[in-house]
Amino acid sequence: MIKIILADDHDLVRTGIRRILEDVNDFTIVAEAKNGEDAVQLCRKNAPDVVLMDVNMPGIGGLEATRKIARMSENTRVICLSMHKENPIPLQVMEAGAFGFLTKDAEPKEVILAIHKVMAGQKYLEGEIANSIAISKLTPHTENPFDELSSRELDIALRLTKGQRVTDIASELNISAKTVNTYRYRMFEKLGVTSDVELTHLALRHKLIDSNLL
């Protein structure tokens, strides 16, 4: 039996995924998490085989939670889910230790296939995402400036585009506000922007965020 944890801050998303997986004989849902911290703690408690992890969640977020789980257990495979398939998010998720990456509009049969693939020790990426990652590695001089950011810088950038305050980001990531601002200024320099508004516009142009969610 494959033990699975669902990690997503939206109840409807978790319910939908649960309904898909409950119909598979060798799957069992052992826990559900609404943020990155809970996902990490539940992994310690339940030792799951697979975690289906939303990338954008409150708290430390899916990227940092993936990194912590990968360090904590070699036997737990993380498959990240996101609304966005554009780099650098898929590449940084895989570099953080994920075994797979799917968009949230993936077909149910592909979610099931991905779980079986990672349980067999294989990486799994949707076709278009796999091509995007391969191209980005072959052409390091990308037109997407966000590819130049570290995973921490990207995480903070996405939080800023959601309107989060520096103090709130610092609290969620367990770092100081001064450290957040250091990342912020360094990120601005790499991206060639001077404000959170310009950062948000740039993220919209490169499809890292959805205007409907702002």
C-alpha positions in Angstrom: 0.0 0.0 0.0 1.4 3.4 -1.0 0.9 6.0 1.8 0.2 9.5 0.6 0.0 12.9 2.2 -1.9 15.7 0.5 -0.5 19.3 1.1 -2.5 22.2 -0.3 -4.0 25.2 1.4 -7.3 24.9 -0.6 -9.8 22.5 0.8 -11.5 22.0 -2.6 -8.2 21.0 -4.2 -7.4 18.5 -1.6 -10.9 17.1 -1.8 -10.6 16.7 -5.5 -7.3 14.9 -5.4 -8.5 12.7 -2.5 -11.5 11.6 -4.6 -9.2 10.7 -7.5 -6.7 8.7 -5.4 -9.3 6.9 -3.2 -10.4 4.9 -6.2 -6.9 3.4 -6.6 -6.6 0.1 -4.7 -3.0 0.5 -3.7 -3.2 4.1 -2.5 -4.1 5.3 1.0 -4.3 8.9 2.2 -2.7 9.1 5.6 -2.8 12.8 6.3 -3.6 16.3 4.8 -1.7 19.5 5.4 -2.7 23.1 4.8 0.8 24.6 4.9 4.5 23.7 4.5 5.2 23.4 8.2 2.3 20.9 8.7 3.5 18.9 5.7 7.0 18.5 7.2 5.6 17.6 10.7 3.1 15.1 9.2 5.9 13.5 7.2 7.9 13.0 10.5 4.8 11.5 12.1 3.5 9.3 9.3 6.6 8.4 7.1 4.6 8.6 3.8 5.8 7.2 0.6 4.6 10.2 -1.4 3.7 13.8 -0.7 1.6 15.7 -3.3 2.8 19.2 -2.5 1.4 22.5 -3.6 4.2 24.9 -4.4 2.4 28.1 -3.2 1.2 27.7 0.4 1.3 29.8 3.5 4.2 29.6 5.9 7.5 28.2 4.6 5.7 27.3 1.4 6.0 24.2 -0.8 9.5 24.8 -2.1 11.1 25.0 1.3 8.9 22.1 2.7 10.1 20.0 -0.2 13.7 20.8 0.6 13.2 19.9 4.3 11.4 16.6 3.5 14.1 15.6 1.0 16.8 16.1 3.6 14.7 14.3 6.3 13.8 11.2 4.5 15.2 9.3 1.5 12.1 7.2 1.3 9.5 9.9 0.8 9.0 11.1 -2.7 7.6 14.6 -3.2 5.6 15.5 -6.3 5.0 19.2 -6.5 1.8 20.7 -8.0 1.5 24.2 -9.3 -0.7 26.4 -11.5 2.4 27.5 -13.3 4.6 25.5 -15.6 7.1 28.2 -16.6 10.6 28.1 -15.4 12.3 28.8 -13.0 9.7 27.2 -10.7 9.7 23.6 -12.0 13.5 23.6 -12.2 14.0 24.9 -8.7 11.4 22.5 -7.3 13.3 19.6 -8.8 16.6 20.9 -7.6 15.1 21.2 -4.1 14.6 17.4 -4.1 11.2 16.8 -5.6 10.8 13.6 -7.7 8.0 15.0 -9.9 6.2 18.1 -11.0 2.6 18.4 -12.3 0.4 21.3 -13.1 -2.9 21.4 -11.3 -4.8 20.8 -14.5 -3.1 17.4 -15.1 -5.4 14.6 -15.9 -6.3 12.2 -13.0 -4.6 9.3 -14.9 -1.4 11.3 -15.1 -1.4 12.0 -11.3 -1.7 8.3 -10.7 1.0 7.5 -13.3 3.3 10.0 -11.7 2.9 8.4 -8.2 3.7 5.0 -9.6 6.7 6.3 -11.5 8.3 8.0 -8.5 7.6 4.9 -6.4 9.7 3.0 -8.9 12.5 5.5 -8.3 12.0 7.5 -11.5 11.6 11.2 -11.9 8.3 12.4 -13.5 7.6 15.6 -15.3 4.8 16.6 -17.6 6.0 16.6 -21.2 6.0 20.3 -21.8 7.6 21.0 -18.4 10.3 18.4 -19.2 11.1 20.1 -22.5 11.2 23.5 -20.8 13.7 22.3 -18.2 15.8 20.6 -20.8 15.9 23.8 -23.0 16.8 26.0 -20.0 19.8 23.8 -19.1 21.0 23.8 -22.7 20.5 27.6 -23.1 21.8 29.2 -19.8 21.4 32.7 -21.2 17.6 32.7 -20.8 15.2 35.6 -21.6 13.5 35.0 -18.2 15.3 37.1 -15.6 13.7 35.1 -12.8 16.0 32.2 -13.8 18.8 34.2 -12.2 17.3 34.1 -8.8 18.2 31.7 -6.0 15.3 29.5 -4.7 15.1 31.7 -1.6 15.0 34.9 -3.7 12.3 33.4 -5.9 10.3 32.4 -2.9 10.5 35.9 -1.4 9.7 37.5 -4.8 6.5 35.5 -5.1 5.5 36.4 -1.6 6.0 40.1 -2.3 3.9 39.9 -5.5 1.0 38.7 -3.2 1.3 41.8 -1.2 2.9 40.2 1.9 4.8 42.6 4.2 8.5 42.1 4.9 7.8 41.5 8.6 5.2 38.8 7.8 7.6 37.1 5.3 10.3 37.1 8.0 8.0 35.5 10.5 6.9 32.8 8.2 10.4 31.9 7.1 11.9 32.2 10.6 14.5 34.8 9.4 14.9 38.5 10.3 13.2 41.4 8.5 16.7 42.7 7.7 17.6 39.4 6.0 14.4 39.5 4.0 15.3 43.1 2.9 18.8 42.0 1.9 17.3 39.3 -0.3 14.8 41.8 -1.6 17.4 44.4 -2.7 19.6 41.7 -4.2 16.6 40.4 -6.1 15.7 43.9 -7.4 19.2 44.4 -8.6 19.2 41.1 -10.6 15.8 41.8 -12.1 16.3 45.5 -12.8 13.3 46.6 -10.8 13.0 49.3 -8.1 9.7 48.5 -6.3 7.3 45.7 -5.4 4.9 47.1 -8.1 7.5 46.7 -10.8 8.4 43.3 -9.5 4.7 42.2 -9.8 4.4 43.6 -13.3 7.6 41.7 -14.3 6.2 38.5 -12.8 3.0 38.9 -14.7 4.8 39.3 -18.0 6.8 36.1 -17.4 3.6 34.2 -16.3 4.9 33.4 -12.8 1.7 34.7 -11.3 -1.9 34.9 -12.5 -3.5 38.3 -12.7 -6.8 36.7 -11.7 -5.3 35.8 -8.3 -4.2 39.3 -7.5 
